[in-house]
């Protein structure tokens, strides 16, 4: 009998075990298995069993389940791998797992004997069964000393591997067919599965979605070949492999590799006193070029829960020439203090060759405000309008006022008009004395458009771009990401934004807009110089120009003054000045200075002066088609030399960075000051008085004893609920071994003796010897209990609210019962207590 491995017609590897009649009368078997780990069948072109011959010479096929012990003992294999593959398939058909066991080697170190056993062979070591420091729940027992095994030995004479020992029987239940795929021996991810999983994970697909996708491809869990746990384990293994010597070291090593491929890449970090990573800043070459072209106005904000260390992520961003969001730099910081923001801004300025922005927009954080005033003293700082709206709604809780307040924030007033409207709004709602509004009016230059009309903010009035970025990166970045994973995922987000810019460039370059107004020549002039998105903004102003009326034109020394108003709004007049020599336009609305887009009043004056071409003075360079190209062309040889020198120094510095395991430690998880979760922990209220700070057991109303109630609830086996009890009951309790007179005498002279008598452990459940009923304060048998004198002097027992006691036959109430009933329920090891009736008989 022999076994060999050969390639089938379909290219799959087959294991063939030939069992035929030999000259010595032995039988030979023939078994075929595919390379994909499943037994071949007639449907997929392979033999499935063993061929044998009956007495008449008729050949018939045996399945692997029909193989006898004699058949297996007579098998031979061409290699050790063939033998292992056969027994694994054998175990898969019978429903047990297989694992490798002992091997014997020759003097040359070659394996000459291989034993395979059932996966349930052996027992778990005792030390794992008796662990006292166990944290997790112990895994179920899987090894039960199963005797099944399969041993093959290499025969040097024939060069074959022959079966030397085989035990078929098992001492445990075998897995049925529909559960065999769950045995660990038959669960594995092949190379193609791993490659697909790694690719999907690399592109931000969540693990649960990967499982669903691959399950849909394979058709069933049985065909999938692995479980969700196996998938998570593989992803976790790959993650640990990427981290290597530490998360921080992996991130810095990645930045070092980036600097080798991108000469303009910039990164900087700080360390804590214990050599752990503290703050991290980075920006690549494309972002730095974008900043120099469009960094006149920037916005930055911090966001949370984007990495497993909970480090706040600070993103610097702005608008490119298409009006799209572009990222300039990023930083992961430990806290949001003034010193940290100063470091971030100083590093940002260093990265951008000390080019400071003209305008900065933030959410109003005080630490940011202080840092900006120190690092960028000449920049105009604007507060986010949306955050101010939310603050106004929170402080004043008046939605009607919020509508008028938005007008004050965004409308294009002049300063005098703003003050007039402010006074009217305060008078209308009666908020003139509000402290918050008074403080906001004092800093109106930082949030009202009326005081910023002369500064270019490129339309940035809020930090909504950052919110858009945060919403976008949620599909890639997860709160459990390590640093290196976060950096990879965030780079993919930035690439998406850059691809959007590429698409916008293509649309601007290869398509032309269709004129739709009567001023088609003006439309064509702007469309040839501006990007498509910015042309659409100008086109809106061209349409508005049709509703303007010229009411006066004056010319003095080649300077033309054109006065106009809106149709049906004659009271509001606009004045445009046009210099014929320089072809410059100036409008008192300030729209062009603030947005960089010519206003409708300028276009109306242009139409009135019959200008056939659009003057360059009406084209803001940052919105032009060639904004980036113009910047690159402006760099002279001196600037290039400085840039090359800076890059060379940085390259030398990168090569000297050590990336060993002891360079820098991983950062600690930080506690941020971000927005609190909605629907936080609710304050628990008393179920009786509905007030916080206590429960019904300690409710003051219960202690005061107001009202008389009843307690009809049946007693549970484990506790007695007395939340609603408020009865006056006479208690006659006698403790065996300590008479009431002795306790009373000791209680008057020695409090310690009383405490010892009252702190005895009590048997539970308490049952009266006569009625054998559970002790319950609402039962009539309580009338027969005798009073324990001076019992309230026990200091080590908790008070029991809702129960008041009195002397038998007396209407005078004594202090609250101090916990005998509660102690009876909770403790269970004291002497018996006997109940006596009213006559005093036991």
WOJOUR-V827568 format. One record per residue. N is the residue number from 1. RES is the residue in one letter. SS is DSSP state (a for helix, b for strand, c for the rest). Layout:
N & RES & SS
N & RES & SS
//
This chain:
1 & X & c
2 & X & b
3 & X & b
4 & X & b
5 & X & b
6 & X & b
7 & X & b
8 & X & c
9 & X & c
10 & X & c
11 & X & c
12 & X & c
13 & X & b
14 & X & b
15 & X & b
16 & X & b
17 & X & b
18 & X & b
19 & X & c
20 & X & c
21 & X & c
22 & X & c
23 & X & c
24 & X & c
25 & X & c
26 & X & c
27 & X & c
28 & X & c
29 & X & c
30 & X & c
31 & X & c
32 & X & c
33 & X & b
34 & X & c
35 & X & c
36 & X & c
37 & X & c
38 & X & c
39 & X & b
40 & X & c
41 & X & c
42 & X & c
43 & X & c
44 & X & c
45 & X & c
46 & X & c
47 & X & c
48 & X & c
49 & X & b
50 & X & b
51 & X & b
52 & X & b
53 & X & b
54 & X & c
55 & X & c
56 & X & c
57 & X & c
58 & X & c
59 & X & b
60 & X & b
61 & X & b
62 & X & b
63 & X & b
64 & X & a
65 & X & a
66 & X & a
67 & X & c
68 & X & c
69 & X & a
70 & X & a
71 & X & a
72 & X & a
73 & X & a
74 & X & c
75 & X & c
76 & X & b
77 & X & b
78 & X & c
79 & X & c
80 & X & a
81 & X & a
82 & X & a
83 & X & a
84 & X & a
85 & X & a
86 & X & a
87 & X & a
88 & X & a
89 & X & a
90 & X & a
91 & X & a
92 & X & a
93 & X & a
94 & X & a
95 & X & c
96 & X & c
97 & X & c
98 & X & b
99 & X & b
100 & X & b
101 & X & b
102 & X & b
103 & X & b
104 & X & b
105 & X & b
106 & X & c
107 & X & c
108 & X & c
109 & X & c
110 & X & c
111 & X & b
112 & X & b
113 & X & b
114 & X & b
115 & X & b
116 & X & b
117 & X & b
118 & X & b
119 & X & c
120 & X & c
121 & X & c
122 & X & c
123 & X & c
124 & X & c
125 & X & c
126 & X & a
127 & X & a
128 & X & a
129 & X & a
130 & X & c
131 & X & c
132 & X & c
133 & X & c
134 & X & c
135 & X & c
136 & X & c
137 & X & c
138 & X & c
139 & X & c
140 & X & c
141 & X & c
142 & X & c
143 & X & c
144 & X & c
145 & X & c
146 & X & c
147 & X & c
148 & X & c
149 & X & b
150 & X & b
151 & X & b
152 & X & b
153 & X & b
154 & X & b
155 & X & b
156 & X & c
157 & X & c
158 & X & c
159 & X & c
160 & X & b
161 & X & b
162 & X & b
163 & X & b
164 & X & b
165 & X & b
166 & X & b
167 & X & b
168 & X & c
169 & X & c
170 & X & c
171 & X & c
172 & X & c
173 & X & c
174 & X & c
175 & X & c
176 & X & c
177 & X & a
178 & X & a
179 & X & a
180 & X & a
181 & X & a
182 & X & a
183 & X & c
184 & X & a
185 & X & a
186 & X & a
187 & X & c
188 & X & c
189 & X & c
190 & X & c
191 & X & a
192 & X & a
193 & X & a
194 & X & a
195 & X & a
196 & X & a
197 & X & a
198 & X & a
199 & X & a
200 & X & a
201 & X & a
202 & X & a
203 & X & c
204 & X & c
205 & X & c
206 & X & c
207 & X & a
208 & X & a
209 & X & a
210 & X & a
211 & X & a
212 & X & a
213 & X & a
214 & X & a
215 & X & a
216 & X & a
217 & X & a
218 & X & a
219 & X & c
220 & X & c
221 & X & a
222 & X & a
223 & X & a
224 & X & a
225 & X & c
226 & X & c
227 & X & c
228 & X & a
229 & X & a
230 & X & a
231 & X & a
232 & X & a
233 & X & a
234 & X & a
235 & X & a
236 & X & a
237 & X & a
238 & X & a
239 & X & a
240 & X & a
241 & X & a
242 & X & a
243 & X & a
244 & X & c
245 & X & c
246 & X & c
247 & X & a
248 & X & a
249 & X & a
250 & X & a
251 & X & a
252 & X & a
253 & X & a
254 & X & a
255 & X & a
256 & X & a
257 & X & a
258 & X & a
259 & X & a
260 & X & a
261 & X & a
262 & X & c
263 & X & c
264 & X & c
265 & X & c
266 & X & b
267 & X & b
268 & X & b
269 & X & b
270 & X & b
271 & X & b
272 & X & c
273 & X & c
274 & X & c
275 & X & c
276 & X & b
277 & X & b
278 & X & b
279 & X & b
280 & X & b
281 & X & b
282 & X & b
283 & X & b
284 & X & c
285 & X & a
286 & X & a
287 & X & a
288 & X & a
289 & X & a
290 & X & a
291 & X & a
292 & X & a
293 & X & a
294 & X & a
295 & X & c
296 & X & c
297 & X & b
298 & X & b
299 & X & b
300 & X & b
301 & X & b
302 & X & b
303 & X & b
304 & X & c
305 & X & c
306 & X & c
307 & X & c
308 & X & c
309 & X & c
310 & X & c
311 & X & c
312 & X & b
313 & X & b
314 & X & b
315 & X & b
316 & X & b
317 & X & b
318 & X & b
319 & X & b
320 & X & c
321 & X & c
322 & X & c
323 & X & c
324 & X & c
325 & X & b
326 & X & b
327 & X & b
328 & X & b
329 & X & b
330 & X & b
331 & X & b
332 & X & b
333 & X & b
334 & X & c
335 & X & c
336 & X & c
337 & X & c
338 & X & a
339 & X & a
340 & X & a
341 & X & a
342 & X & a
343 & X & a
344 & X & a
345 & X & a
346 & X & a
347 & X & a
348 & X & a
349 & X & a
350 & X & a
351 & X & a
352 & X & c
353 & X & c
354 & X & c
355 & X & c
356 & X & c
357 & X & c
358 & X & c
359 & X & b
360 & X & b
361 & X & b
362 & X & b
363 & X & c
364 & X & c
365 & X & c
366 & X & a
367 & X & a
368 & X & a
369 & X & a
370 & X & a
371 & X & a
372 & X & a
373 & X & a
374 & X & a
375 & X & a
376 & X & c
377 & X & c
378 & X & c
379 & X & c
380 & X & b
381 & X & b
382 & X & b
383 & X & b
384 & X & c
385 & X & a
386 & X & a
387 & X & a
388 & X & a
389 & X & a
390 & X & a
391 & X & a
392 & X & a
393 & X & a
394 & X & a
395 & X & a
396 & X & a
397 & X & c
398 & X & c
399 & X & a
400 & X & a
401 & X & a
402 & X & a
403 & X & a
404 & X & a
405 & X & a
406 & X & a
407 & X & a
408 & X & a
409 & X & a
410 & X & a
411 & X & c
412 & X & c
413 & X & c
414 & X & c
415 & X & a
416 & X & a
417 & X & a
418 & X & a
419 & X & a
420 & X & a
421 & X & a
422 & X & a
423 & X & a
424 & X & a
425 & X & a
426 & X & a
427 & X & a
428 & X & a
429 & X & a
430 & X & c
431 & X & c
432 & X & c
433 & X & c
434 & X & c
435 & X & a
436 & X & a
437 & X & a
438 & X & a
439 & X & a
440 & X & a
441 & X & a
442 & X & a
443 & X & c
444 & X & a
445 & X & a
446 & X & a
447 & X & c
448 & X & c
449 & X & a
450 & X & a
451 & X & a
452 & X & c
453 & X & c
454 & X & c
455 & X & c
456 & X & c
457 & X & c
458 & X & c
459 & X & c
460 & X & c
461 & X & c
462 & X & c
463 & X & c
464 & X & a
465 & X & a
466 & X & a
467 & X & a
468 & X & a
469 & X & a
470 & X & a
471 & X & a
472 & X & a
473 & X & a
474 & X & c
475 & X & c
476 & X & c
477 & X & c
478 & X & c
479 & X & c
480 & X & c
481 & X & c
482 & X & c
483 & X & a
484 & X & a
485 & X & a
486 & X & a
487 & X & a
488 & X & a
489 & X & a
490 & X & a
491 & X & a
492 & X & a
493 & X & a
494 & X & a
495 & X & a
496 & X & a
497 & X & a
498 & X & a
499 & X & a
500 & X & a
501 & X & a
502 & X & a
503 & X & a
504 & X & a
505 & X & a
506 & X & a
507 & X & a
508 & X & a
509 & X & a
510 & X & a
511 & X & c
512 & X & c
513 & X & c
514 & X & c
515 & X & c
516 & X & c
517 & X & c
518 & X & c
519 & X & c
520 & X & a
521 & X & a
522 & X & a
523 & X & a
524 & X & a
525 & X & a
526 & X & a
527 & X & a
528 & X & c
529 & X & c
530 & X & b
531 & X & c
532 & X & a
533 & X & a
534 & X & a
535 & X & a
536 & X & a
537 & X & a
538 & X & a
539 & X & a
540 & X & a
541 & X & a
542 & X & a
543 & X & a
544 & X & a
545 & X & a
546 & X & c
547 & X & c
548 & X & b
549 & X & b
550 & X & b
551 & X & b
552 & X & b
553 & X & b
554 & X & b
555 & X & b
556 & X & b
557 & X & c
558 & X & c
559 & X & b
560 & X & b
561 & X & b
562 & X & b
563 & X & b
564 & X & b
565 & X & b
566 & X & b
567 & X & c
568 & X & c
569 & X & b
570 & X & b
571 & X & b
572 & X & b
573 & X & b
574 & X & b
575 & X & b
576 & X & b
577 & X & b
578 & X & b
579 & X & b
580 & X & c
581 & X & c
582 & X & c
583 & X & c
584 & X & b
585 & X & b
586 & X & b
587 & X & b
588 & X & c
589 & X & c
590 & X & c
591 & X & a
592 & X & a
593 & X & a
594 & X & a
595 & X & a
596 & X & c
597 & X & c
598 & X & c
599 & X & c
600 & X & a
601 & X & a
602 & X & a
603 & X & a
604 & X & a
605 & X & a
606 & X & a
607 & X & a
608 & X & a
609 & X & c
610 & X & c
611 & X & c
612 & X & c
613 & X & c
614 & X & c
615 & X & c
616 & X & a
617 & X & a
618 & X & a
619 & X & c
620 & X & c
621 & X & a
622 & X & a
623 & X & a
624 & X & b
625 & X & c
626 & X & c
627 & X & a
628 & X & a
629 & X & a
630 & X & a
631 & X & a
632 & X & a
633 & X & a
634 & X & a
635 & X & c
636 & X & c
637 & X & a
638 & X & a
639 & X & a
640 & X & a
641 & X & a
642 & X & a
643 & X & a
644 & X & a
645 & X & a
646 & X & a
647 & X & a
648 & X & a
649 & X & a
650 & X & a
651 & X & a
652 & X & a
653 & X & a
654 & X & a
655 & X & a
656 & X & c
657 & X & c
658 & X & c
659 & X & c
660 & X & c
661 & X & c
662 & X & c
663 & X & c
664 & X & c
665 & X & b
666 & X & c
667 & X & c
668 & X & c
669 & X & c
670 & X & c
671 & X & c
672 & X & c
673 & X & c
674 & X & c
675 & X & c
676 & X & c
677 & X & c
678 & X & c
679 & X & c
680 & X & c
681 & X & c
682 & X & c
683 & X & c
684 & X & c
685 & X & b
686 & X & c
687 & X & c
688 & X & c
689 & X & c
690 & X & c
691 & X & c
692 & X & b
693 & X & c
694 & X & c
695 & X & c
696 & X & a
697 & X & a
698 & X & a
699 & X & c
700 & X & a
701 & X & a
702 & X & a
703 & X & a
704 & X & a
705 & X & c
706 & X & c
707 & X & c
708 & X & c
709 & X & c
710 & X & c
711 & X & c
712 & X & c
713 & X & c
714 & X & c
715 & X & c
716 & X & c
717 & X & c
718 & X & c
719 & X & c
720 & X & c
721 & X & c
722 & X & c
723 & X & c
724 & X & c
725 & X & c
726 & X & c
727 & X & b
728 & X & b
729 & X & b
730 & X & c
731 & X & c
732 & X & c
733 & X & c
734 & X & b
735 & X & b
736 & X & c
737 & X & c
738 & X & b
739 & X & c
740 & X & a
741 & X & a
742 & X & a
743 & X & a
744 & X & a
745 & X & a
746 & X & a
747 & X & a
748 & X & a
749 & X & a
750 & X & c
751 & X & a
752 & X & a
753 & X & a
754 & X & a
755 & X & a
756 & X & a
757 & X & a
758 & X & a
759 & X & c
760 & X & c
761 & X & c
762 & X & c
763 & X & c
764 & X & c
765 & X & c
766 & X & c
767 & X & b
768 & X & c
769 & X & c
770 & X & c
771 & X & c
772 & X & c
773 & X & c
774 & X & b
775 & X & c
776 & X & c
777 & X & c
778 & X & c
779 & X & c
780 & X & a
781 & X & a
782 & X & a
783 & X & a
784 & X & a
785 & X & c
786 & X & c
787 & X & c
788 & X & c
789 & X & c
790 & X & c
791 & X & a
792 & X & a
793 & X & a
794 & X & c
795 & X & c
796 & X & c
797 & X & c
798 & X & c
799 & X & c
800 & X & c
801 & X & c
802 & X & c
803 & X & b
804 & X & b
805 & X & b
806 & X & b
807 & X & c
808 & X & c
809 & X & c
810 & X & c
811 & X & c
812 & X & c
813 & X & b
814 & X & c
815 & X & c
816 & X & c
817 & X & c
818 & X & c
819 & X & c
820 & X & a
821 & X & a
822 & X & a
823 & X & a
824 & X & a
825 & X & a
826 & X & a
827 & X & c
828 & X & c
829 & X & c
830 & X & c
831 & X & c
832 & X & c
833 & X & b
834 & X & b
835 & X & c
836 & X & c
837 & X & c
838 & X & c
839 & X & c
840 & X & c
841 & X & c
842 & X & c
//
